[in-house]
Amino acid sequence: MISGLVQILLFQSLGELVCKFALPTLPGPVIGLVLLILWLVMRNEINPDLASVADTFSQYLGLLFVPAAVGVVLFLPQLKANALAIVSALLGSVILTIATSAIVVRFLSPKPLVLDQ
């Protein structure tokens, strides 16, 4: 299990280094996660220690939402005052995301074969 934790921390550290010196616009942990995924794809397997750590983390993933929930409760008056703007932004972003995804899927999907009859 220690080996899996060290692997995760190693890739997070690599991501922080890449963020610091090459890609300052992306968060280091995100870069580290992408590097870890690429490494796992290249190896074509997940070692048992890493899988064990990932399973343990995923069991307690819900705890990561507690600070966000506390923040929502803490800023509830501001959220109520700006509810229309927040809802508009959320709906607009959802609509734009769905439309963009549909355009990308249409662009990347193979063209249907039309048979003359």
C-alpha positions in Angstrom: 0.0 0.0 0.0 2.9 2.4 0.7 4.2 1.7 -2.8 0.9 2.8 -4.3 0.8 6.0 -2.2 4.3 6.8 -3.2 3.4 6.4 -6.9 0.4 8.8 -6.5 2.5 11.3 -4.6 5.3 11.0 -7.2 3.0 11.8 -10.1 1.4 14.6 -8.2 4.9 16.0 -7.6 5.8 15.6 -11.3 2.6 17.5 -12.1 3.5 20.3 -9.8 7.0 20.6 -11.4 5.4 20.7 -14.9 3.0 23.3 -13.7 5.7 25.4 -12.2 8.0 25.3 -15.2 6.0 24.6 -18.3 2.2 24.9 -17.9 1.3 27.4 -15.2 -2.3 27.6 -16.3 -3.1 24.0 -15.4 -3.2 22.8 -11.8 -0.3 20.5 -10.8 -2.5 17.7 -9.5 -4.5 17.6 -12.7 -1.2 17.4 -14.8 0.0 14.7 -12.4 -3.2 12.7 -12.8 -2.9 12.9 -16.6 0.7 11.7 -16.4 -0.4 8.9 -14.1 -3.1 7.8 -16.6 -0.6 8.0 -19.5 1.9 5.9 -17.5 -0.8 3.3 -16.7 -1.9 3.1 -20.3 1.7 2.6 -21.5 2.2 -0.2 -18.9 -1.2 -1.7 -19.7 -1.7 -2.8 -16.1 -2.3 -1.4 -12.6 -0.2 -2.8 -9.9 -2.1 -4.2 -6.8 -0.6 -1.6 -4.4 -1.9 1.3 -6.5 -5.3 -0.3 -7.0 -5.5 -0.8 -3.2 -4.8 2.9 -2.5 -7.3 3.9 -5.2 -10.0 1.7 -3.7 -9.4 3.1 -0.3 -9.5 6.7 -1.5 -12.7 6.1 -3.4 -14.4 4.8 -0.3 -13.9 8.1 1.4 -14.4 10.4 -1.6 -17.6 11.7 -0.1 -15.7 13.4 2.6 -14.1 15.7 0.1 -17.5 17.3 -0.5 -17.9 18.4 3.2 -15.8 21.6 2.9 -17.8 22.6 -0.2 -21.1 22.0 1.6 -19.8 24.1 4.5 -18.9 26.9 2.1 -22.3 26.8 0.5 -23.9 27.2 3.9 -21.5 29.9 4.9 -22.2 32.0 1.8 -25.9 31.2 1.7 -27.0 34.9 2.0 -24.8 35.9 -1.0 -26.1 32.9 -2.9 -29.7 33.9 -2.3 -29.0 37.5 -3.3 -27.4 36.4 -6.6 -29.6 33.4 -7.2 -30.9 34.6 -10.6 -27.3 35.2 -11.9 -26.1 31.9 -10.6 -29.0 29.9 -12.1 -28.6 31.7 -15.4 -24.9 31.0 -15.5 -25.4 27.3 -14.7 -28.2 26.8 -17.2 -26.2 28.7 -19.9 -23.1 26.6 -19.3 -25.0 23.4 -19.3 -26.7 24.3 -22.6 -23.3 25.4 -24.2 -21.7 22.2 -22.9 -24.4 19.9 -24.4 -24.3 21.9 -27.7 -20.5 21.8 -27.9 -20.5 18.1 -27.1 -23.1 17.4 -29.8 -21.1 19.3 -32.4 -17.9 17.5 -31.5 -19.6 14.1 -31.6 -21.1 14.9 -35.0 -17.8 16.0 -36.3 -15.9 13.0 -35.0 -18.4 10.3 -35.8 -18.1 8.5 -39.1 -20.3 9.6 -41.9 -23.3 7.3 -42.6 -23.1 5.4 -45.8 -25.9 6.4 -48.3 -26.9 3.7 -50.7 -28.7 4.7 -53.9 -31.8 2.7 -54.6 
